Structures are given as C-alpha cells and as structure tokens.
Amino acid sequence: MRRHRRAKIVATVGPASSSPEMLEALLLAGVDTFRLNFSHGTQSDHARIHAAIRKLEQDVGRPIGILMDLQGPKIRVGTLRDGKIAAVAGETIRFVLSGSEGDRTAIPLPHREIFAAVAPGHDLLIDDGRVRVRVAGLGDDFIEAKVIVGGTISNHKGVNLPGTVLDLSPLTAKDRLDLEFGLKLGVDWVALSFVQKPSDIIEARGLIGDRAGLMAKIEKPAALERIDDIIQLCDAIMVARGDLGVEIPHEDVPGRQKELVRACRLAVKPVIVATQMLDSMVAAPTPTRAEVSDVATAIYDGADAVMLSAESATGRYPREAVEMMDRIIRSTEQHKMYRSIVEATQPGEEQTPPHAVATAAADLASVVHAAAIVAYTSSGTTAARVARKRPSRPILAITPSREVSRRLCLLWGAHSVLSDDVQSYEEMVERATTFAHAEQFASSRDLLVVVAGIPFGQAGTTNNLRVVSLP
C-alpha cells in the first residue's frame, strides 16, 4: 500500500463508487482520502459508506482519510409561471423578495439577505454565470436589473453574487444536522462551503472543536480578500475552482490557484485543487490532453492533493479516472523538470526553531541520500513542517494518534503509520528502523533522517534531528 508518489488523491463517493467492491478498487487504484458530498444522498447513505471505508481500512491495515463536504447555503431563484423566461441583453427585469410564481417583471428571489446587501452596480450571475444582470435600482423588496449577458432563466437556478458580501452564515440548519452526524460517525475532515470571511471559520470551529480537521473551500471572491486570515484559522484549504470560476473571470483562476497553493505551503496547511480535473472521464475512458495538463500543473504548483468529483461519484469510469490521476502524478513527479520547478516556488523560510529543524531535516536527507525522513508527530505538525519543504526523500510519519494518521492522508509526501508513543532516544531509533524496514522505505546500510520533538508526545515541538544508519 505504499504510494510511489508524493501528491495525494481525493475521490468523491457517489452512486458509481459506493459499493464495498468499488471502494476497494478505488483504494487500490490510488485513492488516499474519500470525500462524502452531503449535497447529495441521505445520512444513512453516508453512514453505510463510512462503515464500508472503515472496514476496508481495517482489512488493508492502512489509514484512510474521510472528508465530509457540507452543502452550504444555496441561493436560487424561485418558481416562474411558465417555467422559464428568456432574458435579452439590454432589457430590464425585476426580482422580488416574495411571490409564489413570477414572470420577467417579478422573478422570485426569496433571500432577504440579498436585498439587504446588494447595491447599484453589483452583478447577479444566474445558472453558473450563463446569465449576467447588473443592479440598476432597488427597494426593500425588489431589485431592478439590466441584463448584461442574455439567456434563459428557469426555475430554481442558482444565483451567484461575486461583488456582494452577504450577511449569511455558511452553516444552514441542514449543515448543522449533517455536521453533528458526521462528527459522531468519526469523519477526519469537514469541508466548509460558502466561506466569505474569517468569522465563518470561527463559527464552524466552535461546533467542530478538535474532533475533525476544518477545511475552508475557497469559492467566493470575498474569501480571497481575507485569505491570509482564513488560512491561519483553518486546518486546510480546498481551491474550489467551479464556483470560484463563476464568480471571478476564468482567466484569473490559474493565477489564483498558484497563489493559494503557495500561501498554504507558507502557512504549513494542506491544500487540495478541485473541480473538473478529469471531467471528460465522466463519460469517456480517457481524458483530454488539456485535463492531463491541468492535473500536472497542480502537481508542479506543489499542491498536497488533487480531487475527483463527478468522475468518481457518478461517472462511467471511476476506477479508470483514479488510475489516470495516479499515472499523471507519478509521471509529473518523475519528470526531470519537477524538482527545479517545485524548488523554485519554495515559500520563504519561517524564522523559528521548529521550522528550521524541519527544513534542515529535508536538506540533510537530500545531501546524505537518506532512504527516508522519519517524522515523529503527535499532532501532524512535525510531518507538515517537513512536507512544506517538498523534500526529494519520502516522509514516514509515525504517530500515536489514529485520527492524526488519517488526516495525514491529505499531506504531501507523508506515509503515516500508527505507533505507541516513544519514551527515549533509543526507542525512537529502534522504532524508526523497524518501521522503515516494515514499510519498505529502507534496507540494510541505508540512512534515515529522524526528526522529532522533545519531550516526546508534546504537540508542535520540532527540535531534534538524528541521522540513523540501518544495520
């Protein structure tokens, strides 16, 4: 079960992949973390899948990460009398707060927070941006808007407001019920949708505590304006390029992706690149060349993980999509340009002893051609500090926490194993040697670079570095 690549694969589970047989096939094909999308399916469906993944984990003897993705608020138009209207560029249409059925003079938009926050000049994007209208005037319960890009507006289509910060919690009543359910199941990560500001993370953290890692989905322009604060407050980031690409110009998405990956590396937080990575494989057994390049770009950027959505959830070729992603990652990481590109995008060094020790471990392992870097980590922080450097040597992360070992399934380069706490230097060396042999990272006369925190078992203290020669 050792992966011969550094970047991780996240796969969404859905009707095409929810059977125990297919989950096992996807794991063997390369999945490191499974995503449960709570926008679809029932709680009992997710409980059944969760149980199947945990049984699979027990069968293979390797930790498997489980990410629950909350639905978040959904802003939609209401019901139209004829089911749809054709909005023509240049005309003026009206949205109203209340009304059971509407027409072009009274399109229901039953979201009071929009009427409270929107201002003249703000844009509303309907149906993933296919229709764009601009606010020309408004009252307490109506919005007059000029159609900028025409098209069809039909019942219950989604609405995006890229220039408007809404006074809206990212956690709906459904999300709160789902969140408590998922935490009781024992999910490892919670992805929070509709993040606009740092206080959204604080609100979610108050409910989650330390029961799971908190991941912020970056899909709103407002989040980009406060991104440094958001990254500091959460445990990981997802670059949700689908919704983000609706709300900012398409051509800005690649640059923003690179900025987010770099910012997360600097902050020592895992970052996932998501959405439409191999989208054509929903219906075809092979991807387009552009999709292959897209996945490779995320790997060259230094992303911790790349994610499959519909490809593995509802597509016709879920296993083939995972296999293809695995092959792209391995090929990219083995390319002669990979090291120079990743090293050229290194974030600046953190001027603290723990970061300096972790950086020294990565550099030392390369200089002495060590077989692996062994990181003793009670919270995952030591392993993350080493991974931040994107070292050329694999990282064997030894942790006493089952929860941490599962969360490390998202961290670049980390192969986590579960072990009791060590109590002495001698035990640290002995256990590093044993696991390096057992997990096929090293053999006789190889060198290991061992990094840990003293006293052992105390989170966040990366202060000790050893070079060990295997007998």
N, C-alpha and C positions, 0 to 999 in steps of 0.2 A: 504493500500500500504506500510505499514511498513514492512521492511525485518527483519526477526529474525535470522540474521547472520551479520557478520562484513565484510568479503571479498565481493567484487563486481563481477558481471558477465558482460562481454562484448560479444556481439554476432554479427557476421558478417551477413549483409543482402545480399541476392542473390536471384536467381530465386525461390528457395524453400521458401523464407520468406518475399517477398517484398509486398505481398498484405496487405491492412489495417487490414484484419481479422487475418492474421498470425502474424503481428507485435503486435497486441493487445494480442494475445495468448502468444507470447514470453514474453511480458512485464509482464503479469500476472503470467507467469511461473517463472519469476525471473530476467529478463534482466534489468540491470541498465543503460548501455550505448550501443548504436548501432554503429557498425562500417560499414562505406561505403568504399568499396575497389575500388579505382579508377584505379586499374589494369584491371578491368572488367566493362562492362556497359558503357553507354553514359552519358553525363552530364544531359540530360533530364531525363534519368532513375533515376539518383541520386537526381535530383530536386523533382521528384514525390515522392520518398521515404522519402526525408527530410520533405516535406509538410505533408505526412501522419503521420510521427512521431510527428511533432509539433501539429497536430490536436489531436493525441492521448494524448499528454501531456496536452493539454487544457481539454480534456474530463475527464481525471482521476485526474486532479488537482495536479499532482506531476511533478517535473522537470525530464527530461530525457536527458542524455548526448548523443551527436552525435560526433563520431570520423571519420574524413576523413583520409584515408591512401593513401598517394601518391605512384605512381608506382615506381618512381626512375629509374635510368639507367638500361637497360637490355643488358648485354654483351652476344652475341650469335655468333656461327659460321655461315658462310654464306650457300650458296646452293652448294650441291655436285652433280656431274654429274649423279651418279646412285642413288641419294637419301640418301645413307649411305655408310660407309666403316667399315670394321672390323679391329680394331687396335689390334695388337698382342703384348703381353708383350715382351719387349726386342728389338723390331724394332724401327727404327727412322722414324718419319713423319715430314712433314714441313707445317707450317702455313704461309700464305702470306697475306699482307695487302689488296691487290686488286685482283679482278678477279670475273667474273660473275658465273662461275661454276668451281668446283675443284675436285681433287682426293687426294689420300694419299700423293702425292708429292707437293700438292699446295692447302691446305684446307683454304678457305677464312676466314679471321678473321678481319672484317672491322672496327677495333677500333684502331686508331693511338696511343691513349694514352697507350695502352698495349705495343706496340713496343718501346715506349719512356721510359717505367718504368721497364720492365721485365729484369731480369739478369740471367746468368747461375746459375743453381741450384734451381731456382724458379719453383714451381709446377703450372700447369693448371689443374683444375678439370672440367670435361665435363659431362653434364647430371646429375647434383646433385652428382657429385663425383663417378659416376659409372665407368668413365674412368679417369685415372690419368696419366699425362705426365709430364716430367721434362725437363726444358730448358737445352740444351747442347751447343747451339751456336745460334747466331743471327746477323742480319744486320738491316739496316734501314727499310726494308720492308719484312723481313722473319724471322721466328723462327724455328730452328731445335730442335726437342724434342724427347726424348726417352720415349717410352711407359712403364710405371711402372705397371699399372693395365690395362689390356686389356679389350676391349668391343666394342660395336657398337657406332660409331659417326654418327649421322644422321642430316638432315637439321635443322638448326636454333636451335640447342640445346644450353642451357645456359652454360656459362663458368664462373667459379669462380677462383680467384687468391688469395689464402689465405696469401701468403707471400709478396704480392706486394701492395704498396700504389699507387693508380692511381691518376694522376692529372686530376680529373674528378669531376665536380660539382654534388652533389646529386639531383639537380633540373634540369630536362630536360625541353625542350620547352613545351612539353605536361604537365609536372608537374606545370609549371608556369601558364599556362592557367587554369588548374584544380584548382590550389590553389586560384587564384583570384575568380574563380567561386564559390568555396566552402565558401570562406570568405564572399562573397556577400550573399550567402544563409544564413549564420549565424551558421556554424559548431562551436562546442565548443573546439575541439581538432584537431590538424594536426599532423599526424604521418609521420616523415621524414625517407625515406628509404635510404640505402647505405651510412650511416654516417661512415666516416673514421677518422675525426679529428675535433677539436673544431671549426675551421673556417667554417666547414659545417653548424654548428648550428648558427653561427653569420650571415652567408649568408641568411639562412632561416628566422632568426629573423628580419632581415632588411625588408623582404617582409611582414611578418605577424604582426610585432609590438605587440600590446596587444589585437589584435582582436580575438585571439584564443590561447589556450594553445599549446605549442610546445612540441611534444613528439619525442624523439630520439629512433629509432629502432636499437637495438644493434644486428648486424648480421655479422659484419666484425671483424677479429682479430685485425686490426689496431685500431678500436674503443676501444677495451679492454685495449690497451696500454695507452690510454689517457682518461680513463673512468672518473676519478675524475673531470677533467676539463669539460668534456662533460655533466656530471650530473649537475654541477654547472650552466652551461649556458642554459640548457633546463628546462622545467616545469615538465616533466615526462619521464619515460623510459619504453620501451617495450623490453622484453627479447625474441627476435625473433629466437626461437630455431631451426627453419627449416633451414634457410640459415646459421646460426651460426654453426649448427651441420654438415653442409657440409664442412665448412672451418676450423674447429678445430676438433680434434678427438672426436668421440662420447662420449667416457668415460670421457672427460673433461667437457661436457655440464652441468651435475648436479652440480658440484662444482662451475662453473662459475655462474650458476643461483643463488646459495646461496650468492655468493659474491656480485652480482648485487642487489639482494633484500636488503641485509644488507647495502650496500653503499647508496641506495636510502632512506632507513629509517634514516640513519645518516644525510643525506642531506635534509630531510623533503620533498621528492619528491615522488609522487605516482609511483608504478612500476607494470606493467602488465606482467604476464607469459603467453606466447602464443605458439601455434603451436602443432597440433596433440594431444591435451589433451584427447579428446574422439574420436579419429579418426575412430575407428571401427563403431561408430554410424552414419557415413555417409551412411552405407548400412545395419546396424543391429539395432534393437530396444534397445539393451543393450550393454554396453562397456565391455572391457576385465578387468580382475582384476588388471592387470598392469596399465591400464589407470586410474582406480579409485585411485590407489596408487599414481600415478603421480599428479593428481589434489590435493589429500590430502597433498602430500609433499609440494606443492607450498603454501598451506594454513598454514602448520606447519612452513614454512620458514618465514611467515608473509607478503606474497605478498598482495598488495592492491586489485588486480583484477586478474581473470583468464579469458581466452578468447577462444571462439569457432570460428573456421574458416569455413572450408567446412562443418562441422557438421550442422551448421545453415544456411549456404549460399546455398548449393547445395544438401545437404543430404536428405534422405528419412524421417528422424525423427527429424526435427528441434526442435519442442516443447519438445519431449521426452529428447533430449540432454540437453536442458536448465533445465528441471525438474531434470534430473540426476545430473547435476552440482550443482544445488541448494541443493539437498539432501546430496551430498558428503560434501559440505562446511559446512552445518549445523551439520551434524554428526561429522565431524572433530573438529569443534569449541566447540562442547559439550562433546568431549571425555575428560576423566579425565587427560590425559597427555598433553592436548593442552596448558593450561596456563603455565605449567612448562617449556615446550619446547619454547614457544614464549618468556617468560621472560628470559630464559637462553641465548637467542640470542639478547637481548637488545643491541643496539649500545651504545657507551659511551655517557655520558651526555654532552650536549653543555653548556659551561660555560658562558651563557648570561642570563640576567634577563628574557627576554620573554620565553626562553626555560625552565628556572627554574620554572616560574609561571605555564606554561602548564603542566610540569611534576608534580608539586605539586597538580594541579587540578586532574590529573589522579590518583595519590596516595591517595589523600584525599577522592575522590569519593569511592574508594575501602574500605578505613578504616571506613567510616561512613555509608557504604552500601547505597549510594545515588542511586536513581532510574535512574539518567542520569547525564551526563555532558552537560551543555548548553554552547555552544561557540558562542559568538557574533563575526562575522567575515566579514569584508568588502571586503577582497581580497582572503579569504580562508586560509590565513597563520595561524591564531589562531587555526582553526579546525585541520589543518595539524600538527601543533606542538603537539596538544593533541593526535592525532591519532598516531604520531610517537612512543608514549609510549605503544601503543596497550593495552589500558586500559580494565579492565573487565566490565566496565559500558558503555552503548551505548552513542554515541555523537549526540546531537541535535544541528545542526549548523544553526544559524539564520543569514541571510544575506540580505542586501537591494538590492543586485545585482542579476538579473535573470541569467546573464552569469556565475557568480560565483556559483550559486545554481546548475546549470547544470554541471559545471566542477567538483563539489564535488561528483557527481555520480560515480567518479572513486576512491574516497578517502576511505580508510579502515574505517569502522565503522560509517561513517558520514551519518546522515539522515538530509538533508537540507530542510529548509523552507524559503520562501521569506517573508520579512517584511520591513516596513519602518525603517529608522534609529531611534534609541532611542536617547533621549536628556538628560536623567537624570538617577540616580540610581533607583529612584522609578519606572520609566517607564521600566528600564531594568528588574527589579524583576517582575513587573506585567506581562510583555510580556513573560518572561521565564516561568512563572507559567501557563499562558494561553496556550502557545504552547505545553508545556509538557502534559497538560490535553488533548488538542485537538488532538495531535498526538499519544495519548495513551502510553506515556512514563511514566506517573506518575499519582497517585491519591492522595486523601486527606491524610495528615500527612506524605507523603513521603518527602525525602530530595532531593534537587538539588544542584549540584556544578556549579556555574555560573562563567565563565571566559570571560574576555573582555579586550579591550584596551581603555584607557582613554587618550586623549579625544575620544569620540565615533566617529566612521566613519573614523578614520585615520588608514590606512593600516599598518599592521606589528607591532603595539604596543600592545603586550600581557602583561598587567601589573596589572590586577585587578582580585581578586578572592573573591567570595562570596559563603556562604552556605545559602540556602533558604529552609525554611520549608513550605510545601504547606498547606494551610488552609483545 
